[in-house]
Amino acid sequence: MQCGTPVCGLASAFIPAQHNRNDNDESGVRIKRDAVYRREQDPPVARRDEEGGSQVAAAARAEIDARELADKTRIERVLQDEAARKAERDRRYANRKARQG
């Protein structure tokens, strides 16, 4: 039995096999059960993750701040370059007008 989405009959060649599920398929339940079993078998990893979570969050925040700072400096540099380019253009225009008359 197909899953019921309109895509199942249209492009079944391009859809992974797990998209077409049987009603009796319990693979999702089995996967969750295996994940819970693995977590129960290795609790030190869970503790290590909880302790390292604040360090990971701090590192992520530092990376975000660094990217924002880089974006701000890049924007400032672009604006300064644009202002310098326009000032040079205005100077050339003024010189040309002065020569003409």
C-alpha positions in Angstrom: 0.0 0.0 0.0 1.3 3.4 -0.9 1.5 6.2 1.6 -1.3 8.3 0.1 0.7 11.4 -1.1 -0.1 12.5 -4.6 3.6 12.1 -5.5 3.6 8.3 -5.0 2.0 7.4 -8.3 3.6 10.2 -10.4 7.3 9.9 -9.9 7.9 6.7 -8.0 11.2 6.2 -9.8 12.6 9.3 -8.2 11.3 8.7 -4.6 13.3 6.6 -2.1 11.9 3.2 -1.4 11.0 4.1 2.2 8.5 6.7 1.0 6.2 3.8 -0.1 5.4 2.3 3.3 3.2 -0.6 4.2 0.7 -0.2 7.1 2.4 -3.0 9.0 5.9 -1.4 8.7 7.3 -0.6 12.1 10.8 0.5 11.0 10.3 3.9 12.6 9.4 2.4 15.9 12.4 0.0 15.7 14.7 2.9 15.0 13.4 4.9 17.9 13.7 1.9 20.2 17.3 1.2 19.1 18.2 4.9 19.7 16.8 4.7 23.2 18.6 1.5 23.9 21.9 3.1 22.7 21.4 6.1 25.0 20.7 3.8 28.0 23.8 1.8 27.3 26.2 4.8 27.2 25.1 7.4 29.8 28.5 9.0 30.1 28.1 10.3 26.6 24.9 12.0 27.6 26.5 13.6 30.6 29.4 14.7 28.6 27.0 16.3 26.0 25.1 18.1 28.8 28.3 19.5 30.2 29.7 20.5 26.8 26.4 22.0 25.7 27.3 25.4 27.3 30.7 25.3 25.6 29.1 24.4 22.3 26.6 27.2 22.7 29.3 29.7 23.6 31.4 28.6 20.6 28.3 28.9 18.3 27.6 32.4 19.7 31.2 33.5 19.2 31.1 32.2 15.6 27.8 34.1 15.0 29.3 37.3 16.5 32.4 36.9 14.3 30.3 36.5 11.2 28.2 39.6 12.0 31.3 41.7 12.7 32.8 40.5 9.3 29.6 41.4 7.6 29.5 44.9 9.2 33.1 45.6 8.3 32.5 44.4 4.7 29.5 46.7 4.4 31.4 49.7 5.8 34.3 49.0 3.4 31.9 48.8 0.4 30.2 52.1 1.5 33.6 53.8 1.8 34.7 52.5 -1.6 31.5 53.7 -3.1 31.8 57.1 -1.5 35.4 57.4 -2.7 34.4 56.4 -6.3 31.7 59.0 -6.4 33.9 61.7 -5.0 36.5 60.9 -7.7 33.8 61.0 -10.4 32.5 64.4 -9.1 36.1 65.8 -9.1 36.6 64.7 -12.7 33.2 66.2 -13.7 34.1 69.5 -11.9 37.5 69.6 -13.7 35.9 69.0 -17.1 33.4 71.7 -16.5 36.2 74.1 -15.4 38.1 73.4 -18.6 35.1 74.0 -20.8 34.2 77.3 -19.7 
